[in-house]
Amino acid sequence: MADVLVLGAGMVGVSTALALQEAGRDVVLADRKGPGLETSYGNAGVIQSEAVEPYPLPLALTTLLKIAFKRGNSVNYHWNALPSYLRPLRLYFAASLPARHKAISQTYAGLIRRATADHAPLIAAAGADNLIRRTGLRFVYRSQPALDAAAANAARLASEYGVQVVAQSPSELAVAEPHLNPGLAGAVYWPEAWSCADPGGLTQAYAALFASRGGRILVSDADTLCERGGGWAVSSHEGPVTAKEVVIALGPWSPVLLNRFGYDIPLLRKRGYHRHFAGGGTLNAPLLHDESATVLSSMVKGLRILTGAELACFDAAPTPVQLRRSTAAAAGLIDIGKPVEAEVWSGCRPCMPDMLPLTGKAPRHKGMWFHFGHGHQGFTLGPTTAALLAEEMITGQVPVPELSPARLRNL
Ligand SMILES: Cc1cc2nc3c(=O)[nH]c(=O)nc-3n(C[C@H](O)[C@H](O)[C@H](O)COP(=O)(O)OP(=O)(O)OC[C@H]3O[C@@H](n4cnc5c(N)ncnc54)[C@H](O)[C@@H]3O)c2cc1C
C-alpha cells in the first residue's frame, strides 16, 4: 500500500505529488489522461505575481447590466446554465463585498507573493528553464481614461501589497514590444511576473521530475475511488492501487467525484477558450488587452489568444463567441498570422465562490484531502498550496486556516 494517492495530474496534482515525495512519502499520481493535458495545458501560462487580489464579482450596476445584456467580452453565459450557477454566484457576490474581499485578498496575496519562489526550485530541478520567461506581464489600453484608471489601481496594489509596477508610455511600449501596432495609450507593466511558453509542457516536466525521483504515475479513472482496508483504492491500467491517504486534485472535475461521497461543492466553473496563430508577430511578455478581455502570449505552438469567462453547463458544446471577438481585438494589436488548429480549445477555471482554493482535510472522510478550486491562478499557485497541504499532512498543523475545507460548512 502506498502512502498517498494523488488523483489528478494537472499543475495542482503534480505539485502535490512532488511536495509529498519531498517530505518522504511514497506517492502514486493518477490521471485518466496523463499529466498536464487539461486546464493546466490550456491556460495563459502566466505565473502571476501581480494577482494579489482575486477577481471579485463586479458590483457596479452598469457593469452587471453590461454582462446581463452581453455587451462586453469579459463574460458570456448560456441561459440554460444560469439555474446551476445561482448558488455559487450568490456566494461569490457575498464574498465580493468590499470588507470580505479585502480580508480574502490578504490571504490570497500571501500565497501569490511566494509563487515564483515556489516554482523556482522545481523549474531548475526539472530542467525546464527553457520554457520560462522572466519578462513580466503587460496590461495595455487604447483609451486614456481606461489606462488612467488601471494605473491608479495598480499604484494602490503597489502601495498595499508591495507589488512592483511600472507605467509605460506608447514609446516605451514600442521599445518593449516592437511587433505591436501603434495606437495604444500605454501600458501597466508588472515586471515580477513570469510566464511559460508551454504550460502543459511545464506540468509534464514537473511530472517527469516526480517519476525520476521514484514516483509512480498511473492511468486511472478517479471515478473508481472507494474505501478499502482502512485506506483508499482505485482501478488502474496496472490493476488496483491502494494507499493510506488520497488527495483529490481533479481541478474542475473534483465536485463530480466528491458528490458521490456526499459533498456538495459550489464550484463556479468559468470556461475560457484559446487558439494559436502562427506566422505573425511575437511578444516578449504576455499581454492583457483589458478593454476586450483578451490575453495574448507567444508560446511554443504560436501566439496563443485567450478569452475571459463563460458560464455554461460543464458538458455544453463550445460557443466561442468571445474568442471570435478576442481574435479580432488581437488582430488590431499585432499581426496574428494564421490559425494553427482547426478547432478551438476550451477548459474551465475551477473557482471557489470565496476565491480561495480548498486545501486541507476532507470534513467527513478519514485519510481524504482536498486540493482544488484554484480558479484563475492554479498554474501560479499549484506548488505553493501543495507545500501548504504537504505541511498539514505531515505535521497535522494547518498553516493557512482560511484555505481549510472546514469552511464548506459556511458556504
Ligand atoms: C483560459 C484560461 C487561462 C488561464 N490562465 C492562467 C494563468 O495565466 N495563470 C494561472 O495561474 N492560471 C491560469 N488559469 C487557471 C489555471 O489553468 C487552473 O487554475 C489550473 O490549471 C488548475 O489546475 P488543476 O491541476 O487544479 O486542474 P487541471 O489542470 O484541470 O487538472 C485536473 C486533472 O484531473 C484529471 N481528471 C479529471 N477527471 C478525472 C477522473 N475521473 N479520473 C482521473 N483523472 C481525472 C484531468 O485529466 C486533469 O489532468 C487559466 C485558466 C483558463 C481556463
The ligand as an SDF file (V2000), in Angstrom:
LIG
                    3D

 53 58  0  0  0  0  0  0  0  0999 V2000
   -8.3430   30.4010  -20.4000 C   0  0  0  0  0  0  0  0  0  0  0  0
   -7.6090   30.1900  -19.1000 C   0  0  0  0  0  0  0  0  0  0  0  0
   -6.4790   30.9610  -18.8090 C   0  0  0  0  0  0  0  0  0  0  0  0
   -5.7950   30.7850  -17.5960 C   0  0  0  0  0  0  0  0  0  0  0  0
   -4.6420   31.4740  -17.3700 N   0  0  0  0  0  0  0  0  0  0  0  0
   -3.9330   31.2570  -16.2260 C   0  0  0  0  0  0  0  0  0  0  0  0
   -2.6990   31.9150  -15.9940 C   0  0  0  0  0  0  0  0  0  0  0  0
   -2.1820   32.6370  -16.8410 O   0  0  0  0  0  0  0  0  0  0  0  0
   -2.0630   31.6940  -14.8130 N   0  0  0  0  0  0  0  0  0  0  0  0
   -2.5940   30.8730  -13.8640 C   0  0  0  0  0  0  0  0  0  0  0  0
   -2.0050   30.7480  -12.7950 O   0  0  0  0  0  0  0  0  0  0  0  0
   -3.7450   30.1980  -14.0700 N   0  0  0  0  0  0  0  0  0  0  0  0
   -4.4240   30.3620  -15.2210 C   0  0  0  0  0  0  0  0  0  0  0  0
   -5.6060   29.7100  -15.4400 N   0  0  0  0  0  0  0  0  0  0  0  0
   -6.1280   28.8270  -14.3800 C   0  0  0  0  0  0  0  0  0  0  0  0
   -5.3680   27.5000  -14.3320 C   0  0  0  0  0  0  0  0  0  0  0  0
   -5.2440   26.9710  -15.6260 O   0  0  0  0  0  0  0  0  0  0  0  0
   -6.1060   26.4970  -13.4480 C   0  0  0  0  0  0  0  0  0  0  0  0
   -6.4170   27.0780  -12.1950 O   0  0  0  0  0  0  0  0  0  0  0  0
   -5.2320   25.2760  -13.1940 C   0  0  0  0  0  0  0  0  0  0  0  0
   -4.7730   24.7440  -14.4040 O   0  0  0  0  0  0  0  0  0  0  0  0
   -5.9940   24.2220  -12.4230 C   0  0  0  0  0  0  0  0  0  0  0  0
   -5.1110   23.1270  -12.2860 O   0  0  0  0  0  0  0  0  0  0  0  0
   -5.6300   21.7670  -11.7060 P   0  0  0  0  0  0  0  0  0  0  0  0
   -4.4650   20.8670  -11.5890 O   0  0  0  0  0  0  0  0  0  0  0  0
   -6.4550   22.0290  -10.4980 O   0  0  0  0  0  0  0  0  0  0  0  0
   -6.6690   21.2430  -12.8270 O   0  0  0  0  0  0  0  0  0  0  0  0
   -6.3850   20.5070  -14.2230 P   0  0  0  0  0  0  0  0  0  0  0  0
   -5.1570   21.0280  -14.8590 O   0  0  0  0  0  0  0  0  0  0  0  0
   -7.6510   20.5400  -15.0000 O   0  0  0  0  0  0  0  0  0  0  0  0
   -6.0880   19.0250  -13.7620 O   0  0  0  0  0  0  0  0  0  0  0  0
   -7.1250   18.1520  -13.3700 C   0  0  0  0  0  0  0  0  0  0  0  0
   -6.7320   16.7620  -13.8230 C   0  0  0  0  0  0  0  0  0  0  0  0
   -7.7230   15.8360  -13.3810 O   0  0  0  0  0  0  0  0  0  0  0  0
   -7.8660   14.8390  -14.3650 C   0  0  0  0  0  0  0  0  0  0  0  0
   -9.1610   14.1840  -14.2050 N   0  0  0  0  0  0  0  0  0  0  0  0
  -10.3860   14.7480  -14.2730 C   0  0  0  0  0  0  0  0  0  0  0  0
  -11.3200   13.8190  -14.0360 N   0  0  0  0  0  0  0  0  0  0  0  0
  -10.6700   12.6440  -13.8100 C   0  0  0  0  0  0  0  0  0  0  0  0
  -11.0690   11.3370  -13.4930 C   0  0  0  0  0  0  0  0  0  0  0  0
  -12.3720   10.9880  -13.3560 N   0  0  0  0  0  0  0  0  0  0  0  0
  -10.1260   10.3840  -13.3060 N   0  0  0  0  0  0  0  0  0  0  0  0
   -8.8110   10.6880  -13.4190 C   0  0  0  0  0  0  0  0  0  0  0  0
   -8.3700   11.8990  -13.7320 N   0  0  0  0  0  0  0  0  0  0  0  0
   -9.2850   12.8810  -13.9220 C   0  0  0  0  0  0  0  0  0  0  0  0
   -7.7450   15.5840  -15.6850 C   0  0  0  0  0  0  0  0  0  0  0  0
   -7.3760   14.6990  -16.7330 O   0  0  0  0  0  0  0  0  0  0  0  0
   -6.6730   16.6110  -15.3450 C   0  0  0  0  0  0  0  0  0  0  0  0
   -5.3840   16.1840  -15.7240 O   0  0  0  0  0  0  0  0  0  0  0  0
   -6.2930   29.8530  -16.6510 C   0  0  0  0  0  0  0  0  0  0  0  0
   -7.4140   29.0640  -16.9490 C   0  0  0  0  0  0  0  0  0  0  0  0
   -8.0690   29.2210  -18.1650 C   0  0  0  0  0  0  0  0  0  0  0  0
   -9.2470   28.3350  -18.4690 C   0  0  0  0  0  0  0  0  0  0  0  0
  1  2  1  0
  2  3  1  0
  2 52  2  0
  3  4  2  0
  4  5  1  0
  4 50  1  0
  5  6  2  0
  6  7  1  0
  6 13  1  0
  7  8  2  0
  7  9  1  0
  9 10  1  0
 10 11  2  0
 10 12  1  0
 12 13  2  0
 13 14  1  0
 14 15  1  0
 14 50  1  0
 15 16  1  0
 16 17  1  0
 16 18  1  0
 18 19  1  0
 18 20  1  0
 20 21  1  0
 20 22  1  0
 22 23  1  0
 23 24  1  0
 24 25  2  0
 24 26  1  0
 24 27  1  0
 27 28  1  0
 28 29  2  0
 28 30  1  0
 28 31  1  0
 31 32  1  0
 32 33  1  0
 33 34  1  0
 33 48  1  0
 34 35  1  0
 35 36  1  0
 35 46  1  0
 36 37  1  0
 36 45  1  0
 37 38  2  0
 38 39  1  0
 39 40  1  0
 39 45  2  0
 40 41  1  0
 40 42  2  0
 42 43  1  0
 43 44  2  0
 44 45  1  0
 46 47  1  0
 46 48  1  0
 48 49  1  0
 50 51  2  0
 51 52  1  0
 52 53  1  0
M  END
$$$$
